[in-house]
Amino acid sequence: MDEKSMSELLDLLEQKKNERSELFDEIGILELAIKREMEDAEASLFENARWTVKLEPKTKWIEEALKPLDEHYSPEEKEELLNKPKPREWNKTKLNREMKKGGEIKRIIEFAKQKDLPKVTIRKKGK
């Protein structure tokens, strides 16, 4: 193994890693600028001939706030509303359907849902 060629390879590797890190930072800054532009315009969709940009709200669930649901379901009913096989937590898609029942169940589920920072999705059309 030639020490000089190995050192050159290692130096090049370090340089490329630094370049990658800088690119990731630049990409993050651009995505944040696009997201802010969408939020400032109160837009959830931007579309033109080349691009589709969606700003989609995200929901954060507070599992602890769902604990009172135990009182409203039998063990068999609850089993049907849990994720299978694991993790054994409430299936959020099924809970959203359960809100149609209204009343206390709807109130508990709505309380457990919190708005989180929106997610931006950017897609280039065509090739």
Backbone as XML, in Angstrom:
<?xml version="1.0"?>
<chain id="A" units="angstrom">
  <residue number="1" name="MET">
    <atom name="N" x="0.852" y="-1.161" z="0.000"/>
    <atom name="CA" x="0.000" y="0.000" z="0.000"/>
    <atom name="C" x="0.908" y="1.236" z="0.000"/>
  </residue>
  <residue number="2" name="ASP">
    <atom name="N" x="0.647" y="2.089" z="-0.971"/>
    <atom name="CA" x="1.426" y="3.315" z="-1.112"/>
    <atom name="C" x="0.837" y="4.384" z="-0.193"/>
  </residue>
  <residue number="3" name="GLU">
    <atom name="N" x="1.658" y="4.871" z="0.728"/>
    <atom name="CA" x="1.177" y="5.851" z="1.711"/>
    <atom name="C" x="0.695" y="7.136" z="1.041"/>
  </residue>
  <residue number="4" name="LYS">
    <atom name="N" x="1.383" y="7.578" z="0.006"/>
    <atom name="CA" x="1.008" y="8.823" z="-0.673"/>
    <atom name="C" x="-0.357" y="8.702" z="-1.348"/>
  </residue>
  <residue number="5" name="SER">
    <atom name="N" x="-0.592" y="7.611" z="-2.072"/>
    <atom name="CA" x="-1.880" y="7.443" z="-2.752"/>
    <atom name="C" x="-3.011" y="7.267" z="-1.740"/>
  </residue>
  <residue number="6" name="MET">
    <atom name="N" x="-2.734" y="6.563" z="-0.643"/>
    <atom name="CA" x="-3.747" y="6.393" z="0.403"/>
    <atom name="C" x="-4.083" y="7.746" z="1.021"/>
  </residue>
  <residue number="7" name="SER">
    <atom name="N" x="-3.092" y="8.559" z="1.304"/>
    <atom name="CA" x="-3.327" y="9.891" z="1.869"/>
    <atom name="C" x="-4.132" y="10.758" z="0.915"/>
  </residue>
  <residue number="8" name="GLU">
    <atom name="N" x="-3.844" y="10.653" z="-0.374"/>
    <atom name="CA" x="-4.596" y="11.419" z="-1.379"/>
    <atom name="C" x="-6.056" y="10.979" z="-1.410"/>
  </residue>
  <residue number="9" name="LEU">
    <atom name="N" x="-6.273" y="9.678" z="-1.355"/>
    <atom name="CA" x="-7.649" y="9.163" z="-1.332"/>
    <atom name="C" x="-8.397" y="9.643" z="-0.086"/>
  </residue>
  <residue number="10" name="LEU">
    <atom name="N" x="-7.732" y="9.590" z="1.048"/>
    <atom name="CA" x="-8.365" y="10.032" z="2.295"/>
    <atom name="C" x="-8.663" y="11.528" z="2.266"/>
  </residue>
  <residue number="11" name="ASP">
    <atom name="N" x="-7.746" y="12.313" z="1.719"/>
    <atom name="CA" x="-7.972" y="13.752" z="1.604"/>
    <atom name="C" x="-9.148" y="14.050" z="0.668"/>
  </residue>
  <residue number="12" name="LEU">
    <atom name="N" x="-9.208" y="13.331" z="-0.441"/>
    <atom name="CA" x="-10.311" y="13.511" z="-1.382"/>
    <atom name="C" x="-11.637" y="13.122" z="-0.742"/>
  </residue>
  <residue number="13" name="LEU">
    <atom name="N" x="-11.629" y="12.031" z="0.007"/>
    <atom name="CA" x="-12.837" y="11.602" z="0.717"/>
    <atom name="C" x="-13.311" y="12.683" z="1.677"/>
  </residue>
  <residue number="14" name="GLU">
    <atom name="N" x="-12.386" y="13.233" z="2.453"/>
    <atom name="CA" x="-12.747" y="14.296" z="3.397"/>
    <atom name="C" x="-13.317" y="15.507" z="2.662"/>
  </residue>
  <residue number="15" name="GLN">
    <atom name="N" x="-12.728" y="15.871" z="1.552"/>
    <atom name="CA" x="-13.198" y="17.016" z="0.758"/>
    <atom name="C" x="-14.624" y="16.770" z="0.265"/>
  </residue>
  <residue number="16" name="LYS">
    <atom name="N" x="-14.883" y="15.597" z="-0.245"/>
    <atom name="CA" x="-16.216" y="15.272" z="-0.772"/>
    <atom name="C" x="-17.259" y="15.236" z="0.345"/>
  </residue>
  <residue number="17" name="LYS">
    <atom name="N" x="-16.878" y="14.736" z="1.494"/>
    <atom name="CA" x="-17.809" y="14.737" z="2.636"/>
    <atom name="C" x="-18.150" y="16.161" z="3.039"/>
  </residue>
  <residue number="18" name="ASN">
    <atom name="N" x="-17.172" y="17.044" z="3.037"/>
    <atom name="CA" x="-17.421" y="18.447" z="3.368"/>
    <atom name="C" x="-18.327" y="19.096" z="2.329"/>
  </residue>
  <residue number="19" name="GLU">
    <atom name="N" x="-18.106" y="18.788" z="1.050"/>
    <atom name="CA" x="-18.955" y="19.314" z="-0.016"/>
    <atom name="C" x="-20.387" y="18.820" z="0.144"/>
  </residue>
  <residue number="20" name="ARG">
    <atom name="N" x="-20.530" y="17.535" z="0.489"/>
    <atom name="CA" x="-21.865" y="16.967" z="0.691"/>
    <atom name="C" x="-22.577" y="17.673" z="1.840"/>
  </residue>
  <residue number="21" name="SER">
    <atom name="N" x="-21.866" y="17.915" z="2.916"/>
    <atom name="CA" x="-22.443" y="18.600" z="4.062"/>
    <atom name="C" x="-22.922" y="19.997" z="3.679"/>
  </residue>
  <residue number="22" name="GLU">
    <atom name="N" x="-22.112" y="20.699" z="2.916"/>
    <atom name="CA" x="-22.494" y="22.044" z="2.465"/>
    <atom name="C" x="-23.721" y="21.988" z="1.563"/>
  </residue>
  <residue number="23" name="LEU">
    <atom name="N" x="-23.788" y="20.984" z="0.672"/>
    <atom name="CA" x="-24.951" y="20.833" z="-0.206"/>
    <atom name="C" x="-26.217" y="20.556" z="0.609"/>
  </residue>
  <residue number="24" name="PHE">
    <atom name="N" x="-26.123" y="19.683" z="1.598"/>
    <atom name="CA" x="-27.285" y="19.400" z="2.444"/>
    <atom name="C" x="-27.771" y="20.671" z="3.126"/>
  </residue>
  <residue number="25" name="ASP">
    <atom name="N" x="-26.847" y="21.492" z="3.602"/>
    <atom name="CA" x="-27.217" y="22.758" z="4.238"/>
    <atom name="C" x="-27.920" y="23.674" z="3.244"/>
  </residue>
  <residue number="26" name="GLU">
    <atom name="N" x="-27.375" y="23.784" z="2.035"/>
    <atom name="CA" x="-27.965" y="24.640" z="1.006"/>
    <atom name="C" x="-29.353" y="24.148" z="0.607"/>
  </residue>
  <residue number="27" name="ILE">
    <atom name="N" x="-29.514" y="22.828" z="0.478"/>
    <atom name="CA" x="-30.815" y="22.254" z="0.138"/>
    <atom name="C" x="-31.826" y="22.574" z="1.232"/>
  </residue>
  <residue number="28" name="GLY">
    <atom name="N" x="-31.431" y="22.416" z="2.479"/>
    <atom name="CA" x="-32.318" y="22.725" z="3.598"/>
    <atom name="C" x="-32.741" y="24.187" z="3.599"/>
  </residue>
  <residue number="29" name="ILE">
    <atom name="N" x="-31.828" y="25.073" z="3.324"/>
    <atom name="CA" x="-32.131" y="26.513" z="3.282"/>
    <atom name="C" x="-33.124" y="26.803" z="2.163"/>
  </residue>
  <residue number="30" name="LEU">
    <atom name="N" x="-32.914" y="26.193" z="0.983"/>
    <atom name="CA" x="-33.831" y="26.402" z="-0.140"/>
    <atom name="C" x="-35.226" y="25.837" z="0.161"/>
  </residue>
  <residue number="31" name="GLU">
    <atom name="N" x="-35.289" y="24.652" z="0.747"/>
    <atom name="CA" x="-36.591" y="24.065" z="1.088"/>
    <atom name="C" x="-37.321" y="24.924" z="2.102"/>
  </residue>
  <residue number="32" name="LEU">
    <atom name="N" x="-36.596" y="25.467" z="3.070"/>
    <atom name="CA" x="-37.207" y="26.353" z="4.063"/>
    <atom name="C" x="-37.718" y="27.631" z="3.409"/>
  </residue>
  <residue number="33" name="ALA">
    <atom name="N" x="-36.965" y="28.184" z="2.468"/>
    <atom name="CA" x="-37.396" y="29.395" z="1.766"/>
    <atom name="C" x="-38.674" y="29.125" z="0.966"/>
  </residue>
  <residue number="34" name="ILE">
    <atom name="N" x="-38.748" y="27.958" z="0.316"/>
    <atom name="CA" x="-39.950" y="27.590" z="-0.445"/>
    <atom name="C" x="-41.138" y="27.436" z="0.495"/>
  </residue>
  <residue number="35" name="LYS">
    <atom name="N" x="-40.905" y="26.777" z="1.626"/>
    <atom name="CA" x="-41.972" y="26.580" z="2.614"/>
    <atom name="C" x="-42.481" y="27.918" z="3.132"/>
  </residue>
  <residue number="36" name="ARG">
    <atom name="N" x="-41.573" y="28.827" z="3.459"/>
    <atom name="CA" x="-41.974" y="30.150" z="3.958"/>
    <atom name="C" x="-42.739" y="30.932" z="2.904"/>
  </residue>
  <residue number="37" name="GLU">
    <atom name="N" x="-42.300" y="30.835" z="1.655"/>
    <atom name="CA" x="-42.992" y="31.507" z="0.549"/>
    <atom name="C" x="-44.429" y="31.013" z="0.453"/>
  </residue>
  <residue number="38" name="MET">
    <atom name="N" x="-44.607" y="29.697" z="0.577"/>
    <atom name="CA" x="-45.951" y="29.105" z="0.532"/>
    <atom name="C" x="-46.785" y="29.583" z="1.723"/>
  </residue>
  <residue number="39" name="GLU">
    <atom name="N" x="-46.181" y="29.579" z="2.906"/>
    <atom name="CA" x="-46.910" y="30.011" z="4.106"/>
    <atom name="C" x="-47.283" y="31.488" z="4.020"/>
  </residue>
  <residue number="40" name="ASP">
    <atom name="N" x="-46.370" y="32.327" z="3.543"/>
    <atom name="CA" x="-46.653" y="33.757" z="3.414"/>
    <atom name="C" x="-47.810" y="34.009" z="2.456"/>
  </residue>
  <residue number="41" name="ALA">
    <atom name="N" x="-47.895" y="33.198" z="1.409"/>
    <atom name="CA" x="-48.974" y="33.335" z="0.435"/>
    <atom name="C" x="-50.235" y="32.594" z="0.877"/>
  </residue>
  <residue number="42" name="GLU">
    <atom name="N" x="-50.155" y="31.943" z="2.048"/>
    <atom name="CA" x="-51.260" y="31.127" z="2.571"/>
    <atom name="C" x="-51.724" y="30.113" z="1.529"/>
  </residue>
  <residue number="43" name="ALA">
    <atom name="N" x="-50.736" y="29.518" z="0.844"/>
    <atom name="CA" x="-51.025" y="28.549" z="-0.208"/>
    <atom name="C" x="-50.647" y="27.151" z="0.270"/>
  </residue>
  <residue number="44" name="SER">
    <atom name="N" x="-51.410" y="26.182" z="-0.162"/>
    <atom name="CA" x="-51.079" y="24.797" z="0.151"/>
    <atom name="C" x="-50.622" y="24.045" z="-1.100"/>
  </residue>
  <residue number="45" name="LEU">
    <atom name="N" x="-50.764" y="24.707" z="-2.274"/>
    <atom name="CA" x="-50.372" y="24.072" z="-3.521"/>
    <atom name="C" x="-49.824" y="25.114" z="-4.481"/>
  </residue>
  <residue number="46" name="PHE">
    <atom name="N" x="-48.698" y="24.807" z="-5.085"/>
    <atom name="CA" x="-48.144" y="25.592" z="-6.186"/>
    <atom name="C" x="-47.900" y="24.615" z="-7.312"/>
  </residue>
  <residue number="47" name="GLU">
    <atom name="N" x="-48.360" y="24.988" z="-8.497"/>
    <atom name="CA" x="-48.176" y="24.093" z="-9.625"/>
    <atom name="C" x="-47.971" y="24.913" z="-10.884"/>
  </residue>
  <residue number="48" name="ASN">
    <atom name="N" x="-46.985" y="24.525" z="-11.673"/>
    <atom name="CA" x="-46.808" y="25.097" z="-12.998"/>
    <atom name="C" x="-46.429" y="23.966" z="-13.941"/>
  </residue>
  <residue number="49" name="ALA">
    <atom name="N" x="-45.946" y="24.303" z="-15.121"/>
    <atom name="CA" x="-45.645" y="23.273" z="-16.114"/>
    <atom name="C" x="-44.527" y="22.337" z="-15.659"/>
  </residue>
  <residue number="50" name="ARG">
    <atom name="N" x="-43.640" y="22.811" z="-14.781"/>
    <atom name="CA" x="-42.479" y="22.000" z="-14.390"/>
    <atom name="C" x="-42.525" y="21.458" z="-12.971"/>
  </residue>
  <residue number="51" name="TRP">
    <atom name="N" x="-43.265" y="22.104" z="-12.069"/>
    <atom name="CA" x="-43.172" y="21.769" z="-10.642"/>
    <atom name="C" x="-44.540" y="21.634" z="-9.985"/>
  </residue>
  <residue number="52" name="THR">
    <atom name="N" x="-44.576" y="20.794" z="-8.962"/>
    <atom name="CA" x="-45.708" y="20.706" z="-8.041"/>
    <atom name="C" x="-45.132" y="20.787" z="-6.636"/>
  </residue>
  <residue number="53" name="VAL">
    <atom name="N" x="-45.639" y="21.753" z="-5.867"/>
    <atom name="CA" x="-45.205" y="21.919" z="-4.483"/>
    <atom name="C" x="-46.453" y="21.870" z="-3.605"/>
  </residue>
  <residue number="54" name="LYS">
    <atom name="N" x="-46.429" y="21.002" z="-2.608"/>
    <atom name="CA" x="-47.549" y="20.888" z="-1.669"/>
    <atom name="C" x="-47.048" y="21.188" z="-0.271"/>
  </residue>
  <residue number="55" name="LEU">
    <atom name="N" x="-47.826" y="21.963" z="0.435"/>
    <atom name="CA" x="-47.571" y="22.231" z="1.843"/>
    <atom name="C" x="-48.690" y="21.531" z="2.600"/>
  </residue>
  <residue number="56" name="GLU">
    <atom name="N" x="-48.331" y="20.425" z="3.248"/>
    <atom name="CA" x="-49.338" y="19.583" z="3.876"/>
    <atom name="C" x="-49.224" y="19.651" z="5.391"/>
  </residue>
  <residue number="57" name="PRO">
    <atom name="N" x="-50.355" y="19.878" z="6.039"/>
    <atom name="CA" x="-50.310" y="19.919" z="7.505"/>
    <atom name="C" x="-49.969" y="18.545" z="8.063"/>
  </residue>
  <residue number="58" name="LYS">
    <atom name="N" x="-49.216" y="18.538" z="9.121"/>
    <atom name="CA" x="-48.869" y="17.292" z="9.799"/>
    <atom name="C" x="-49.570" y="17.277" z="11.154"/>
  </residue>
  <residue number="59" name="THR">
    <atom name="N" x="-49.885" y="16.100" z="11.588"/>
    <atom name="CA" x="-50.540" y="15.930" z="12.875"/>
    <atom name="C" x="-49.605" y="15.174" z="13.806"/>
  </residue>
  <residue number="60" name="LYS">
    <atom name="N" x="-49.515" y="15.660" z="15.011"/>
    <atom name="CA" x="-48.724" y="14.995" z="16.046"/>
    <atom name="C" x="-49.724" y="14.442" z="17.057"/>
  </residue>
  <residue number="61" name="TRP">
    <atom name="N" x="-49.600" y="13.175" z="17.367"/>
    <atom name="CA" x="-50.530" y="12.526" z="18.295"/>
    <atom name="C" x="-49.906" y="12.444" z="19.686"/>
  </residue>
  <residue number="62" name="ILE">
    <atom name="N" x="-50.734" y="12.725" z="20.689"/>
    <atom name="CA" x="-50.324" y="12.577" z="22.087"/>
    <atom name="C" x="-50.950" y="11.275" z="22.587"/>
  </residue>
  <residue number="63" name="GLU">
    <atom name="N" x="-50.138" y="10.238" z="22.631"/>
    <atom name="CA" x="-50.643" y="8.910" z="23.014"/>
    <atom name="C" x="-51.299" y="8.921" z="24.399"/>
  </residue>
  <residue number="64" name="GLU">
    <atom name="N" x="-50.708" y="9.642" z="25.322"/>
    <atom name="CA" x="-51.228" y="9.694" z="26.706"/>
    <atom name="C" x="-52.647" y="10.250" z="26.730"/>
  </residue>
  <residue number="65" name="ALA">
    <atom name="N" x="-52.958" y="11.176" z="25.828"/>
    <atom name="CA" x="-54.285" y="11.786" z="25.797"/>
    <atom name="C" x="-55.347" y="10.818" z="25.271"/>
  </residue>
  <residue number="66" name="LEU">
    <atom name="N" x="-54.920" y="9.715" z="24.673"/>
    <atom name="CA" x="-55.865" y="8.709" z="24.175"/>
    <atom name="C" x="-56.256" y="7.693" z="25.242"/>
  </residue>
  <residue number="67" name="LYS">
    <atom name="N" x="-55.611" y="7.733" z="26.378"/>
    <atom name="CA" x="-55.872" y="6.783" z="27.475"/>
    <atom name="C" x="-57.362" y="6.720" z="27.860"/>
  </residue>
  <residue number="68" name="PRO">
    <atom name="N" x="-58.080" y="7.859" z="27.917"/>
    <atom name="CA" x="-59.504" y="7.777" z="28.279"/>
    <atom name="C" x="-60.357" y="6.962" z="27.310"/>
  </residue>
  <residue number="69" name="LEU">
    <atom name="N" x="-59.859" y="6.675" z="26.119"/>
    <atom name="CA" x="-60.625" y="5.848" z="25.182"/>
    <atom name="C" x="-60.822" y="4.436" z="25.720"/>
  </residue>
  <residue number="70" name="ASP">
    <atom name="N" x="-59.944" y="3.998" z="26.608"/>
    <atom name="CA" x="-60.064" y="2.661" z="27.196"/>
    <atom name="C" x="-61.437" y="2.461" z="27.837"/>
  </residue>
  <residue number="71" name="GLU">
    <atom name="N" x="-62.002" y="3.524" z="28.381"/>
    <atom name="CA" x="-63.304" y="3.437" z="29.061"/>
    <atom name="C" x="-64.462" y="3.281" z="28.081"/>
  </residue>
  <residue number="72" name="HIS">
    <atom name="N" x="-64.228" y="3.590" z="26.820"/>
    <atom name="CA" x="-65.314" y="3.595" z="25.835"/>
    <atom name="C" x="-65.347" y="2.360" z="24.948"/>
  </residue>
  <residue number="73" name="TYR">
    <atom name="N" x="-64.346" y="1.500" z="25.089"/>
    <atom name="CA" x="-64.284" y="0.316" z="24.231"/>
    <atom name="C" x="-64.045" y="-0.929" z="25.072"/>
  </residue>
  <residue number="74" name="SER">
    <atom name="N" x="-64.678" y="-2.024" z="24.646"/>
    <atom name="CA" x="-64.403" y="-3.317" z="25.278"/>
    <atom name="C" x="-63.010" y="-3.750" z="24.821"/>
  </residue>
  <residue number="75" name="PRO">
    <atom name="N" x="-62.407" y="-4.721" z="25.524"/>
    <atom name="CA" x="-61.077" y="-5.196" z="25.092"/>
    <atom name="C" x="-61.054" y="-5.681" z="23.631"/>
  </residue>
  <residue number="76" name="GLU">
    <atom name="N" x="-62.150" y="-6.313" z="23.203"/>
    <atom name="CA" x="-62.220" y="-6.798" z="21.824"/>
    <atom name="C" x="-62.282" y="-5.635" z="20.838"/>
  </residue>
  <residue number="77" name="GLU">
    <atom name="N" x="-63.093" y="-4.619" z="21.162"/>
    <atom name="CA" x="-63.199" y="-3.451" z="20.285"/>
    <atom name="C" x="-61.863" y="-2.702" z="20.231"/>
  </residue>
  <residue number="78" name="LYS">
    <atom name="N" x="-61.227" y="-2.569" z="21.383"/>
    <atom name="CA" x="-59.947" y="-1.874" z="21.436"/>
    <atom name="C" x="-58.912" y="-2.626" z="20.603"/>
  </residue>
  <residue number="79" name="GLU">
    <atom name="N" x="-58.910" y="-3.935" z="20.685"/>
    <atom name="CA" x="-57.958" y="-4.749" z="19.922"/>
    <atom name="C" x="-58.071" y="-4.450" z="18.424"/>
  </residue>
  <residue number="80" name="GLU">
    <atom name="N" x="-59.282" y="-4.223" z="17.956"/>
    <atom name="CA" x="-59.503" y="-3.918" z="16.538"/>
    <atom name="C" x="-58.974" y="-2.532" z="16.153"/>
  </residue>
  <residue number="81" name="LEU">
    <atom name="N" x="-58.795" y="-1.667" z="17.140"/>
    <atom name="CA" x="-58.339" y="-0.295" z="16.874"/>
    <atom name="C" x="-56.846" y="-0.109" z="17.109"/>
  </residue>
  <residue number="82" name="LEU">
    <atom name="N" x="-56.139" y="-1.177" z="17.457"/>
    <atom name="CA" x="-54.702" y="-1.087" z="17.694"/>
    <atom name="C" x="-53.923" y="-1.537" z="16.464"/>
  </residue>
  <residue number="83" name="ASN">
    <atom name="N" x="-52.708" y="-1.026" z="16.324"/>
    <atom name="CA" x="-51.827" y="-1.457" z="15.241"/>
    <atom name="C" x="-51.448" y="-2.914" z="15.445"/>
  </residue>
  <residue number="84" name="LYS">
    <atom name="N" x="-51.267" y="-3.607" z="14.336"/>
    <atom name="CA" x="-50.901" y="-5.015" z="14.410"/>
    <atom name="C" x="-49.656" y="-5.242" z="13.593"/>
  </residue>
  <residue number="85" name="PRO">
    <atom name="N" x="-48.736" y="-6.074" z="13.981"/>
    <atom name="CA" x="-48.630" y="-6.639" z="15.311"/>
    <atom name="C" x="-48.027" y="-5.656" z="16.304"/>
  </residue>
  <residue number="86" name="LYS">
    <atom name="N" x="-47.059" y="-4.839" z="15.897"/>
    <atom name="CA" x="-46.450" y="-3.891" z="16.822"/>
    <atom name="C" x="-46.098" y="-2.658" z="16.060"/>
  </residue>
  <residue number="87" name="PRO">
    <atom name="N" x="-45.974" y="-1.531" z="16.637"/>
    <atom name="CA" x="-46.136" y="-1.270" z="18.063"/>
    <atom name="C" x="-47.612" y="-1.298" z="18.441"/>
  </residue>
  <residue number="88" name="ARG">
    <atom name="N" x="-47.879" y="-1.719" z="19.626"/>
    <atom name="CA" x="-49.262" y="-1.816" z="20.113"/>
    <atom name="C" x="-49.732" y="-0.450" z="20.581"/>
  </residue>
  <residue number="89" name="GLU">
    <atom name="N" x="-50.078" y="0.372" z="19.629"/>
    <atom name="CA" x="-50.643" y="1.678" z="19.945"/>
    <atom name="C" x="-51.857" y="1.866" z="19.045"/>
  </residue>
  <residue number="90" name="TRP">
    <atom name="N" x="-52.604" y="2.911" z="19.308"/>
    <atom name="CA" x="-53.822" y="3.163" z="18.560"/>
    <atom name="C" x="-53.492" y="3.382" z="17.087"/>
  </residue>
  <residue number="91" name="ASN">
    <atom name="N" x="-54.295" y="2.777" z="16.206"/>
    <atom name="CA" x="-54.150" y="2.983" z="14.772"/>
    <atom name="C" x="-54.822" y="4.315" z="14.438"/>
  </residue>
  <residue number="92" name="LYS">
    <atom name="N" x="-54.034" y="5.284" z="14.007"/>
    <atom name="CA" x="-54.542" y="6.652" z="13.822"/>
    <atom name="C" x="-55.561" y="6.744" z="12.685"/>
  </residue>
  <residue number="93" name="THR">
    <atom name="N" x="-55.406" y="5.940" z="11.671"/>
    <atom name="CA" x="-56.385" y="5.944" z="10.574"/>
    <atom name="C" x="-57.740" y="5.475" z="11.085"/>
  </residue>
  <residue number="94" name="LYS">
    <atom name="N" x="-57.733" y="4.420" z="11.884"/>
    <atom name="CA" x="-58.991" y="3.909" z="12.440"/>
    <atom name="C" x="-59.591" y="4.904" z="13.435"/>
  </residue>
  <residue number="95" name="LEU">
    <atom name="N" x="-58.739" y="5.578" z="14.212"/>
    <atom name="CA" x="-59.253" y="6.573" z="15.159"/>
    <atom name="C" x="-59.920" y="7.735" z="14.434"/>
  </residue>
  <residue number="96" name="ASN">
    <atom name="N" x="-59.351" y="8.135" z="13.303"/>
    <atom name="CA" x="-59.985" y="9.214" z="12.537"/>
    <atom name="C" x="-61.386" y="8.808" z="12.098"/>
  </residue>
  <residue number="97" name="ARG">
    <atom name="N" x="-61.580" y="7.533" z="11.756"/>
    <atom name="CA" x="-62.919" y="7.049" z="11.395"/>
    <atom name="C" x="-63.840" y="6.997" z="12.618"/>
  </residue>
  <residue number="98" name="GLU">
    <atom name="N" x="-63.261" y="6.701" z="13.773"/>
    <atom name="CA" x="-64.048" y="6.616" z="15.012"/>
    <atom name="C" x="-64.631" y="7.977" z="15.404"/>
  </residue>
  <residue number="99" name="MET">
    <atom name="N" x="-64.020" y="9.050" z="14.950"/>
    <atom name="CA" x="-64.517" y="10.386" z="15.296"/>
    <atom name="C" x="-65.935" y="10.611" z="14.779"/>
  </residue>
  <residue number="100" name="LYS">
    <atom name="N" x="-66.347" y="9.851" z="13.774"/>
    <atom name="CA" x="-67.713" y="9.965" z="13.238"/>
    <atom name="C" x="-68.758" y="9.644" z="14.292"/>
  </residue>
  <residue number="101" name="LYS">
    <atom name="N" x="-68.357" y="8.887" z="15.312"/>
    <atom name="CA" x="-69.290" y="8.528" z="16.383"/>
    <atom name="C" x="-69.673" y="9.746" z="17.209"/>
  </residue>
  <residue number="102" name="GLY">
    <atom name="N" x="-68.816" y="10.780" z="17.152"/>
    <atom name="CA" x="-69.115" y="12.018" z="17.858"/>
    <atom name="C" x="-68.966" y="11.889" z="19.364"/>
  </residue>
  <residue number="103" name="GLY">
    <atom name="N" x="-69.544" y="12.832" z="20.067"/>
    <atom name="CA" x="-69.567" y="12.826" z="21.516"/>
    <atom name="C" x="-68.195" y="12.817" z="22.162"/>
  </residue>
  <residue number="104" name="GLU">
    <atom name="N" x="-68.109" y="12.077" z="23.272"/>
    <atom name="CA" x="-66.892" y="12.025" z="24.078"/>
    <atom name="C" x="-65.726" y="11.405" z="23.305"/>
  </residue>
  <residue number="105" name="ILE">
    <atom name="N" x="-66.013" y="10.395" z="22.490"/>
    <atom name="CA" x="-64.959" y="9.746" z="21.699"/>
    <atom name="C" x="-64.313" y="10.768" z="20.762"/>
  </residue>
  <residue number="106" name="LYS">
    <atom name="N" x="-65.124" y="11.528" z="20.075"/>
    <atom name="CA" x="-64.611" y="12.552" z="19.160"/>
    <atom name="C" x="-63.797" y="13.592" z="19.925"/>
  </residue>
  <residue number="107" name="ARG">
    <atom name="N" x="-64.287" y="14.009" z="21.082"/>
    <atom name="CA" x="-63.583" y="15.019" z="21.878"/>
    <atom name="C" x="-62.206" y="14.520" z="22.311"/>
  </residue>
  <residue number="108" name="ILE">
    <atom name="N" x="-62.126" y="13.275" z="22.761"/>
    <atom name="CA" x="-60.851" y="12.690" z="23.208"/>
    <atom name="C" x="-59.857" y="12.626" z="22.049"/>
  </residue>
  <residue number="109" name="ILE">
    <atom name="N" x="-60.328" y="12.144" z="20.906"/>
    <atom name="CA" x="-59.443" y="12.004" z="19.746"/>
    <atom name="C" x="-58.969" y="13.368" z="19.255"/>
  </residue>
  <residue number="110" name="GLU">
    <atom name="N" x="-59.871" y="14.328" z="19.164"/>
    <atom name="CA" x="-59.481" y="15.670" z="18.722"/>
    <atom name="C" x="-58.463" y="16.295" z="19.675"/>
  </residue>
  <residue number="111" name="PHE">
    <atom name="N" x="-58.633" y="16.062" z="20.964"/>
    <atom name="CA" x="-57.702" y="16.604" z="21.952"/>
    <atom name="C" x="-56.310" y="15.999" z="21.792"/>
  </residue>
  <residue number="112" name="ALA">
    <atom name="N" x="-56.265" y="14.723" z="21.399"/>
    <atom name="CA" x="-54.984" y="14.023" z="21.266"/>
    <atom name="C" x="-54.226" y="14.408" z="19.991"/>
  </residue>
  <residue number="113" name="LYS">
    <atom name="N" x="-54.913" y="15.057" z="19.061"/>
    <atom name="CA" x="-54.280" y="15.464" z="17.805"/>
    <atom name="C" x="-53.797" y="16.912" z="17.933"/>
  </residue>
  <residue number="114" name="GLN">
    <atom name="N" x="-52.538" y="17.130" z="17.613"/>
    <atom name="CA" x="-52.008" y="18.482" z="17.622"/>
    <atom name="C" x="-51.407" y="18.774" z="16.263"/>
  </residue>
  <residue number="115" name="LYS">
    <atom name="N" x="-51.555" y="20.011" z="15.848"/>
    <atom name="CA" x="-50.929" y="20.397" z="14.590"/>
    <atom name="C" x="-49.434" y="20.517" z="14.807"/>
  </residue>
  <residue number="116" name="ASP">
    <atom name="N" x="-48.705" y="19.951" z="13.867"/>
    <atom name="CA" x="-47.253" y="20.016" z="13.890"/>
    <atom name="C" x="-46.812" y="20.876" z="12.710"/>
  </residue>
  <residue number="117" name="LEU">
    <atom name="N" x="-45.550" y="21.116" z="12.600"/>
    <atom name="CA" x="-45.041" y="21.915" z="11.493"/>
    <atom name="C" x="-45.420" y="21.255" z="10.173"/>
  </residue>
  <residue number="118" name="PRO">
    <atom name="N" x="-45.887" y="22.057" z="9.210"/>
    <atom name="CA" x="-46.280" y="21.467" z="7.931"/>
    <atom name="C" x="-45.082" y="20.890" z="7.180"/>
  </residue>
  <residue number="119" name="LYS">
    <atom name="N" x="-45.380" y="19.941" z="6.328"/>
    <atom name="CA" x="-44.357" y="19.266" z="5.532"/>
    <atom name="C" x="-44.462" y="19.776" z="4.101"/>
  </residue>
  <residue number="120" name="VAL">
    <atom name="N" x="-43.322" y="20.096" z="3.497"/>
    <atom name="CA" x="-43.317" y="20.538" z="2.105"/>
    <atom name="C" x="-42.872" y="19.382" z="1.217"/>
  </residue>
  <residue number="121" name="THR">
    <atom name="N" x="-43.628" y="19.158" z="0.147"/>
    <atom name="CA" x="-43.300" y="18.122" z="-0.822"/>
    <atom name="C" x="-43.084" y="18.798" z="-2.165"/>
  </residue>
  <residue number="122" name="ILE">
    <atom name="N" x="-41.904" y="18.578" z="-2.742"/>
    <atom name="CA" x="-41.541" y="19.226" z="-4.000"/>
    <atom name="C" x="-41.294" y="18.132" z="-5.037"/>
  </residue>
  <residue number="123" name="ARG">
    <atom name="N" x="-42.018" y="18.228" z="-6.155"/>
    <atom name="CA" x="-41.866" y="17.221" z="-7.225"/>
    <atom name="C" x="-41.701" y="17.924" z="-8.569"/>
  </residue>
  <residue number="124" name="LYS">
    <atom name="N" x="-40.731" y="17.469" z="-9.317"/>
    <atom name="CA" x="-40.526" y="17.976" z="-10.673"/>
    <atom name="C" x="-41.358" y="17.122" z="-11.617"/>
  </residue>
  <residue number="125" name="LYS">
    <atom name="N" x="-42.067" y="17.767" z="-12.524"/>
    <atom name="CA" x="-42.889" y="17.046" z="-13.487"/>
    <atom name="C" x="-42.032" y="16.552" z="-14.646"/>
  </residue>
  <residue number="126" name="GLY">
    <atom name="N" x="-42.441" y="15.480" z="-15.239"/>
    <atom name="CA" x="-41.723" y="14.950" z="-16.398"/>
    <atom name="C" x="-40.342" y="14.444" z="-16.040"/>
  </residue>
  <residue number="127" name="LYS">
    <atom name="N" x="-39.437" y="14.557" z="-16.990"/>
    <atom name="CA" x="-38.092" y="14.035" z="-16.764"/>
    <atom name="C" x="-37.070" y="15.094" z="-16.675"/>
  </residue>
</chain>
